[in-house]
Amino acid sequence: DEHLYETLETGMAYGLSTLAIASAHATRDRGRHIAIDPTETHYYEGIGLANLRRAGLDERVRFIDAGSQAALPRLVDEGIRIDFAFIDGMHLFDYALVDFFYIDSMLSMGGFVAFHDLWLPAVRDVVEFVAANRDYELRSHAQERGMAILRKRGPDRRRWDHYRPFATPRRTPRLPEDEARELFDRLREGAGTAAGRTGGFREHHLVLAGSPIRMRFAGTALEPAMLPAFAHAEAPAAAEPELEILIWDSESSGVRAPDVRWGLGAVRVRGDVPGYEGSPVVVINEPSSGAVTAFSREERTIVYWVADARAVPWYESGAPFRAVLHHWAAGPARHLVHAGAVGQRGAGVLLAGPSGSGKSTTALACLEAGLDYAGDDYVIVTFEDPPHAHCLYSTAKLDVEALERLPSLSAAVSDFRRGEEQKAVLALHGHRPELLSDSIAVMAVVVPSIGSGEAPALRPSTPAAALRAMAPSTLIQLPGAGQTGLSAMAGLVRRLPTFTLELGSDLSAVPDLISGLCSELTSSRGSTAGRGRG
């Protein structure tokens, strides 16, 4: 316990760091926190503030809806003193340095300042400036967590002309769009060469969310890993596909991989490569296998490369190209959403919630009871009237405990991974092909949660609660899911009735609740918004 009772942060977003700090104050029943973010109420739709209220911690936090460059000087004028600051606002060099400048004037001796997102060169440069030119001790430089923590040892006693060099020399980069475009061209050229060495491209044609897609494999090595998830979407060849996907590996073709200009440590957990965000070519690097995917919007082409087909992780086989398909689908008319969808006779509900909330268990229980199924974890939603959830994958993932509760699904298990995350990958197209629906009209949003009782209970909820269940996990898991995705999801939950579904130990009752809800909503849209079930 460092006695850090007066705390401050720049950048609030979903309120995760705010919740952690405010919870520490509440646990000790002492302390107050200041959170500064000019984007919280409009860009993030107030999710962070709502999370604080939901946790009962809003009284611990003073929220300032302003840019830190304006808010921090006012706090200095108020005479505010702090023991700890978390800098996680605008990540440009000058903004982060200005944040530090004013925070330093409020920070007590022995206090701490933490910089987040250390993978960004601008943030690293600010940390190196402080360590070289100010009387601060670098206490933690946790690159793997993207964090640097420094402790203030003394006041600023520099001479008027003091300066020590600080920035670590780095390669002067080319324009990101040029680098990304060059990588895409080299990957596409490599795919063509690989196809020439393996007997030509093997073509497969799909329709996803109404869009014709052509997949072209250089040889057969990657077909077993990538095709089963799309078995439901096979279709005749289209004259003009909306998207082409080229897929190749080095091991089976003997074609050397193109050099990349980043190290694996520089890639974010979600796979997006820092520095390429503004490029018209999207670049994704899967850290586990080293696979690289590049997507050119202009040419409507995705190229996927991996060194060896055997390196493709089980979760990639369960949801191939997920991150880059998100970029392809993102727009005002449609979006890839972290949710499931089930229904009957073409109408149903969207199942929203973070991992572990019971989405897959609910969706698969409904499938086994004979309801239509469009996905357990990821679907493409088109924002028509009514909105539609389109089936993206005919595979599903289920943990061991849930599989034991749904034993009829054992016949669908295509892969099983033991270890920290024990998951079964289910191939549903060969199990219940007649129940896999290309699309389901979405009549409501249902948020499952794991309950402690026996019988499940379905109750009315609010758009804000549904957005909190859907948006954070979608935005965190999918690279680049920003304002477009958040606005689309906020509009969706405002248009539809929303419910919570508390799952009990009796899963057999869940499909009846969902089926009954679908019937009522179909006959009279919104008529159940004021009633609960249980």
Secondary structure, DSSP 8 states (H G I E B T S, - for coil): -----EEEEE--TTSHHHHHHHHHHHHHT--EEEEE-TTTTTTSTTHHHHHHHHHT-GGGEEEE-S-HHHHHHHHHHHT--EEEEEE-S--SHHHHHHHHHHHHHHEEEEEEEEEE-TTSHHHHHHHHHHHHHSSEEEEEEEGGGTEEEEEE-S-----TT--------------HHHHHHHHHHHHHHHHHHHHHHTTSEEEEEEEETTEEEEEEEESSTTHHHHSGGGGGGB----SS-SEEEEEEEHHHH-------SS-GGGS-TTSB-TT-TTSSEEEEE-TTT--EEEEETTTTEEEEEES-GGG--HHHHHSTTHHHHHHHH-SSSEEEESEEEEEETTEEEEEE--TTSSHHHHHHHHHHTT-EEEESS-EEEE-SSS-EEEE--SEEEEEHHHHHHSGGGGGGEEEEE-SSS-EEEEE-TTTSGGGB-SEEEEEEEEEEEE-SSSS-EEEE--HHHHHHHHHHHHHHHSTT--HHHHHHHHHHHHHS-EEEEEE-S-GGGHHHHHHHHHHHHHHSTTTTTT--B-
